[in-house]
Amino acid sequence: VGSVSHRKGQDIIINALASADRLFTDQIHVNIIGDGPAMNNIKELIRVNNLSENVSMLGSIDNSKVRKYLSNSNIFILTSRNEGLPISIIEAMREGLAVISTDISGIPELVENNYNGLLIDPSVEQLRDIFNNMASYNWSSMGKNSKKLFENNFKLDRVFSEYCDLYDGLFK
């Protein structure tokens, strides 16, 4: 979800799918939501690797539809090479999704390895290994933990209260 660019690492997902065991990848479908400078490159990777049955390029869509896609998913993947604190992971957590993401910048503040997801390097090999061993992980439990973390840390009333406290602290 977001910008389709080298920085966001969608090519890592496509290359991991292409190199994974077909026995497992035939059960995987990835929706890429967004638009950006790497769109044509990603489409070409999908075509060259015969992954059109596994990957849908949805382009830019309305936020209400993004939430629908997330709520109908099992796992959220963000393989960024460079990132801050991605809102897309918070949105995935809100929907109770296990998260596979890269161990960079602010992402480890959102994803606790083997608790609500898996942290990897921005690496085709590491993601391919996860794809080849999908049945080894308790995705349902990780998704429930994501939902708990979201409710404990990001519900509007808590965020609003903490911003108010912060603002009040500026004037003491």
N, C-alpha and C positions, 0 to 999 in steps of 0.2 A: 504494500500500500504506500503510495507516494511517488516520488520522482523515480523514473526509470533512467538510471545513470550508472556509470562505472563505480562511483562512490557508494551507491546502494547495493552493488554486488549481485544483481539478479543473474548475471552470467555465471556466478558460482553455483547457483541453484540448477541452472540448465546443464552445466557441465557435470555436476554431481549426478544428476538424473541420467545423463547420457552414459556415464561410466559405471553406474550401479548395475547390479544384477537384475535383469529383466523380470525374473521371477518375483521380485519385490516391487520394482517400479511400476509394473502393470497395475498395481493397486494404489498408486499415488497420482493425484491430480492437483496441480498447482494453478491457482488464479493469480495473475499479476495485475494489480490495479494501479493505474497511474499512467503518466506520459512523461516523455523527456528525451534527452539527446541520444540515449542508447536504445531507443525503441526499435529502430530498424536492425541494429546489431543483434538484439535479443530475438527478434522474429527470425532472423537468418540462422541463428544457433538452433532454434527450435526446428526449423525446416531441415537443416543439414543433418541433424541428429534424429530425425523422424519422431519427434516428440509432440506432434500436434494433438495426439490423443491424451497426452499427459499435462499439457500446459495450455491455458487460455490467457490471451492478452486482452484484458477488458478495457484498457484505456482509462481516461478520467471519467469517474462516475460521481453522482451525487452522494454526499455523506450518508444519507439515510440508506442508500443501497450498499455502501461499504459496510455498514453495521449488519445488514442482512447477510452479506457474503461471510462476514466474520462469524456470525451466529450459526451459520450452516457449515462451518469448518471444524476440523478436529485439532489442527496445529497451525501456529503462525510462525513463519520463517522470515527473518530479517538478517541478511548476510552483509551488512554494511562494512565497508573498509574504513569509513570515517563517519563519525556520528556524534551527536550531543546526547540529549536525553529524548529518545524517540517517542513521540505521542502515539505512534502506531502501535507500539508494544503496550502502552497503557490501554488503548482501545481494545486490543486483543485480550488483555487481562480482564477487562470489564466483561467480556463475553465468555470468560472461563476457558480460555485456550492455553494449552501448553505452548511454550515459546522455544524455538531454536533460534539462537542469535549469536552474534560475535562478541567476544570478550574484550570489548574496547570501550573507551570513554565512559559515558554514564549508563551503559547497558547493564553492567553487573549490579547497579543500584536497583534495577527492576527485575532481573532474572537471577535467581539463586540456582546454581547448577545442581541438577538432580532433584530439585524441590518443585519449582514451577516451570522448569524447562531445562535446556541444555545450552551451555556456552561453548563455543568453538572459536578457533582462529578463522579469519576469512579464508577458508581453505576448501577447495573442491574435495580433497581426500577425506577430510574429517566429516563433511556433510555426506559424502558418498557412504562412508562407514555407518553413519546413522541410518541412511536409507536402506542399507543392506541388513540392518539389525532392528528394524522398526518394531518387531514383536518383543524385543528385549526390554522395552521401556513401558512404564505405566503412565501412558499419556492422559488417561482419565484422572488419575490422582494429581498429576502435575497441573491439569486444567483446573481442578477444584482448588488447588493451592494458589493458582494465579488469581482466581476469583476472590479468595480470601485476602490475598495481598492487596488487590484493588480496593476491596471494601475497607480494609484497615488503613490504607494510605492515601487513597485518591477520591473517596466519595466527596461530593460537592460540599456537604456541611462541614466536613473536617478541613478541607482545603480553604474554604471561606473563613472558618474560625482561625486557622493558622495565619492567613493573610491579615486578618483583623488584628491579631496579636502582634504580628510583625509591625504593622502600621502604628498601632498604639505605642509600641516600644520606641518608635522614632521620636515621640513627643514626651517622653518621661525624663 
